[in-house]
Amino acid sequence: MSRRIEIYDTTLRDGSQGEGVNFSLQDKLLIARKLDDLGVDYIEGGYPYSNPKDADFFEEIRHLPLRHARICAFGMTRRKNCRPEDDPGLRALLASEAPIVTVVGKTWDLHVAQVLGVSLDENLRMIRETVSYLRSQGRQVFYDAEHFFDGLHAHQDYALQTLRAAEEAGAQRIILCDTNGGSLPDRITQAVRLAQQAVTTPLGIHCHNDSDVAVANSLAAVDAGVIQVQGTINGIGERCGNADLISILANLALKKGYQVLQPGSLRKLTEVSRYVYETANMNYRNNQPFVGVSAFAHKGGMHVHAVVRNTATYEHIDPALVGNERRILISELSGRSNIAAKTNRLKIPLDENLLRRVLERICDLENQGYEFEAAEASFDLLVRKMAGLYQPWFERLHYHVTVEADSAGRLESEATVKLRVRGQVEHVVAEGDGPVNALDAALRKALEPYYPALKQMRLLDYKVRVVNSRAGTAARVRVVIESGDGQDIWGTVGVSENIIEASWQALVDSFEYKLFKEANGLLGSP
């Protein structure tokens, strides 16, 4: 199966319709450059008639040298009782100067009657005249057959007529859209074959994930003969999201042998996935196939023992093929194989006695509420301590945190930290947006003059969980902090009945790990 499949990315348009997703103009331009670097064929930049930001995108993207991707503008068929040349939406599409316009039209007779409020014949004229007019203006036209699968089920003859209208008017691609996301793969395959019998124009597929099979539906459509797949990075989009291009690309290339992107580009999938999450200010989906941080994470001792011998025992691909990495998790379910595999990268000679003591210590700490799956930097430091190889970079002498609120409800947080660093006592005060932020600021103020590399580090995430809720307000809490320095991301953990002390423990481990990493030239997250 060496057939070339076109990849059409609609993260910037359809993806931006997802709840909680809000791209700035700069965000959209940065993501477009990242998608071009990945090697997608088409980037749908937005709907220029809908808002000024999307219109500005098309103005700005013209000045960015893209190496591979072609820019598409999205719009709708002309309004009823309106000539194409008079339609403001079509004028906006032309003004965008995008070389390709993607026009969505109605396929389902239910929508024609109840949404557009026109006759079936008038809808056909709207499709035909819109595509014809845009072609006459020198644009390539991709036609999105909205609700194709529902329309085909409700009124097969009419749904196929809409495809013929687009083809007769000159559409160069006809995209079959599962807009409600309610179809299953067998229905997709049957519908694609019917569409192929009705038109000769190359077909594409655009699936939504409301039945949790958008990726499977897209793959089924490709096997049935479509040449283009539309979707979004990480599957973001309205309701349950769109087909996830990350999984689609990996499956098409690695499992089915289709040609996608450029040679070697699949290794950028993890980077691109996380870049979009970061730019959209969204949390990673840890269990996301192929690129999630848990996608190649092994926890059970039996699994780890097998993976150490042969990675194929519990991994369906080499994680490096998609730019990801294998992780060995540490918990009370771990065996000695987990400890040995996890610490191998530390190059610490571990005898059976030390392995046993580390495992016993992990089990004891997890019984107290610690959790090391998301705090592997704390685990690394713990092993070094137990192996007698740990040297602290600073010593805590004292810290104090205050939070004050005035009559207007304004909060002020201040932290005082007293440390011994290289034999010198540093006593500093710093303010922050909250007690943890203030502690972080105070630590930096005291340590950065000695360790300038700490300026590269920042806190990415902060999580708190009660681990013994029966104790009520005196319950022990676990704080997990995620930190990064632009190259690596690492997690640390602290546990205490006092949330500030738990936060301090996690903060100190984070700083210690950064300094340990710099001193030992470690690359890659723990």
C-alpha positions, -999 to 999 in steps of 0.1 A, spaced: 0 0 0 23 27 -12 -4 51 -23 2 88 -14 -24 102 10 -29 140 12 -30 154 48 -53 184 54 -50 200 88 -79 220 102 -65 226 137 -66 264 132 -103 264 121 -122 233 132 -98 227 161 -103 262 174 -140 254 179 -132 230 207 -143 241 242 -115 259 260 -94 264 228 -87 300 219 -58 307 196 -44 342 192 -33 354 158 4 348 168 -6 313 180 -21 305 147 9 317 128 33 297 150 13 265 147 11 270 109 49 271 107 51 240 129 26 222 106 46 232 76 77 219 92 59 186 99 51 184 62 13 185 60 -1 192 26 -28 217 34 -34 240 63 -69 254 67 -62 288 83 -98 298 92 -130 313 81 -121 349 70 -157 361 69 -164 351 105 -140 373 125 -112 398 120 -85 375 135 -90 349 108 -90 376 81 -57 389 96 -42 354 95 -45 353 58 -29 387 55 1 377 77 6 341 64 13 355 30 46 369 44 57 336 59 78 314 36 62 280 38 83 251 25 56 226 18 20 233 30 -5 252 10 -30 275 27 -67 270 25 -95 294 34 -128 280 47 -163 293 37 -199 284 28 -219 282 -3 -236 314 -14 -266 327 5 -301 319 -8 -315 345 -32 -280 360 -37 -257 360 -66 -222 345 -59 -204 378 -68 -226 397 -43 -222 372 -14 -200 388 14 -187 354 25 -174 346 -10 -159 380 -13 -140 374 19 -127 341 6 -114 358 -25 -99 387 -5 -80 362 17 -59 354 -14 -57 318 -3 -49 297 -33 -74 270 -22 -108 276 -8 -128 249 10 -165 254 7 -190 236 28 -225 228 14 -255 209 26 -260 172 17 -287 162 41 -322 172 30 -331 178 67 -306 206 68 -317 220 34 -353 223 46 -348 232 82 -315 251 84 -312 268 50 -349 270 44 -347 265 7 -358 239 -18 -337 209 -27 -332 223 -62 -321 257 -49 -295 240 -27 -281 223 -57 -279 256 -75 -261 272 -45 -235 244 -46 -230 246 -83 -229 284 -87 -206 288 -57 -180 263 -69 -182 276 -105 -178 312 -94 -147 305 -73 -132 285 -100 -138 313 -125 -118 336 -101 -88 314 -104 -91 294 -71 -88 257 -65 -119 245 -48 -123 217 -23 -160 209 -16 -169 197 19 -201 176 17 -214 184 52 -234 156 69 -228 133 39 -232 101 58 -265 111 75 -277 126 42 -269 94 23 -288 74 49 -319 96 48 -321 104 11 -294 86 -9 -303 99 -44 -303 135 -33 -271 132 -13 -253 119 -44 -268 146 -65 -251 172 -43 -217 156 -50 -224 156 -88 -233 193 -86 -199 201 -70 -181 180 -95 -199 195 -125 -190 230 -113 -153 221 -111 -145 210 -75 -110 194 -74 -117 175 -42 -149 163 -27 -147 157 10 -172 134 27 -179 147 61 -192 127 91 -202 160 107 -222 145 136 -196 118 142 -222 91 144 -210 67 118 -191 35 122 -163 21 100 -185 -3 80 -209 25 71 -180 47 61 -167 21 37 -201 15 21 -207 52 17 -173 59 1 -179 32 -25 -213 47 -33 -197 82 -37 -170 67 -60 -197 53 -82 -214 87 -84 -184 109 -92 -149 106 -105 -135 136 -86 -109 125 -60 -125 121 -25 -114 130 10 -127 122 45 -135 145 74 -146 127 106 -157 139 140 -152 117 171 -186 116 188 -187 78 186 -150 75 195 -141 60 161 -130 91 141 -95 77 135 -109 42 126 -134 58 103 -106 78 86 -85 47 81 -115 28 67 -121 56 42 -85 56 30 -86 18 25 -118 23 5 -100 47 -18 -101 84 -6 -69 103 -13 -72 130 14 -77 129 52 -88 159 72 -83 162 109 -67 182 137 -36 178 158 -45 159 190 -81 156 178 -91 189 193 -124 203 180 -161 209 188 -180 185 211 -159 153 212 -133 166 188 -121 157 153 -101 128 139 -67 130 155 -41 135 128 -14 122 151 -28 87 152 -39 88 116 -4 97 104 12 70 125 -12 43 115 -13 52 78 25 51 76 36 25 101 7 1 101 -6 3 66 23 15 45 8 45 29 30 75 19 24 105 41 45 135 49 82 134 41 108 107 51 117 111 88 88 135 95 70 110 118 97 115 143 84 150 148 49 138 158 54 139 196 71 174 194 42 188 172 16 173 195 30 188 226 37 221 208 0 225 200 -10 216 236 14 242 250 4 269 225 -33 262 232 -26 262 270 -41 228 273 -30 198 294 -14 169 277 -35 137 273 -11 113 290 -26 82 275 -28 96 240 -17 69 216 18 72 200 27 105 216 13 106 251 38 104 280 22 71 291 20 56 256 52 36 262 52 36 300 56 2 318 46 -3 354 39 -39 363 70 -58 373 62 -87 349 59 -63 320 91 -45 328 110 -78 331 98 -88 296 104 -53 280 140 -53 293 145 -86 274 126 -77 243 107 -44 238 83 -60 213 68 -80 242 47 -50 253 53 -23 227 36 -23 193 62 0 177 96 15 186 86 48 204 115 66 186 97 62 153 72 89 165 96 109 186 85 95 219 104 75 245 100 45 268 94 51 305 97 26 333 73 36 362 80 31 398 53 21 423 44 -4 449 35 -27 420 72 -26 409 95 -55 410 133 -53 410 133 -53 372 116 -19 373 142 -5 397 171 -19 377 157 -7 343 148 27 357 182 33 373 202 19 344 203 54 328 218 68 361 249 45 356 248 36 393 260 1 402 231 -15 420 236 -48 438 208 -70 449 209 -55 484 205 -19 472 177 -30 448 158 -46 476 162 -15 499 151 9 472 120 -12 465 112 -14 502 116 23 505 94 30 475 67 8 490 70 25 524 68 60 509 38 51 487 20 38 518 26 73 532 10 90 502 40 95 478 35 86 442 65 85 418 49 78 384 47 115 377 76 124 399 105 105 384 130 132 392 123 127 429 128 90 423 162 96 407 173 117 437 160 91 461 181 64 445 212 86 446 206 92 483 203 55 491 234 47 470 254 73 490 259 94 459 238 124 468 253 158 476 228 186 484 233 219 465 220 240 494 207 235 529 174 248 542 178 267 575 143 284 577 114 295 556 83 315 564 52 322 542 25 348 548 -8 354 530 -27 385 537 -61 398 524 -73 433 527 -109 445 530 -113 445 492 -103 408 490 -69 415 475 -44 389 484 -7 393 490 17 364 494 53 368 507 80 342 514 111 345 535 138 319 529 170 313 547 195 289 531 231 280 534 247 279 499 284 271 494 291 280 530 273 313 527 239 321 544 214 337 521 183 353 538 159 367 511 123 378 508 101 376 477 65 381 467 44 360 445 9 354 431 4 328 458 24 311 486 40 285 462 49 311 437 64 333 464 85 303 477 96 297 441 106 333 437 125 333 470 144 302 462 154 316 428 165 349 444 187 331 468 202 305 444 205 321 410 236 341 418 253 308 426 236 287 399 227 308 369 213 277 350 182 279 373 170 309 352 162 284 324 138 265 346 101 273 351 71 256 368 48 241 342 21 225 364 11 222 401 -12 195 414 -25 188 449 -44 158 461 -56 147 495 -43 112 502 -60 103 535 -94 121 533 -107 105 564 -85 128 585 -106 158 574 -87 191 575 -57 174 590 -54 151 560 -21 144 544 -17 160 509 5 151 480 19 179 458 33 171 424 51 198 405 61 196 368 90 217 358 108 223 325 138 242 310 130 242 273 148 209 268 134 185 294 104 181 315 105 165 350 82 159 379 88 160 417 67 151 447 62 162 483 38 148 510 29 164 543 -1 173 565 9 209 556 3 219 520 31 245 522 56 219 534 46 194 507 50 222 482 84 230 496 96 194 493 85 192 457 101 226 449 134 217 465 135 184 445 128 203 413 156 227 419 180 199 430 172 179 400 178 208 376 212 214 392 220 177 392 211 174 356 233 204 346 262 191 365 260 156 350 251 165 315 219 145 315 197 148 284 161 137 282 134 137 308 138 113 337 
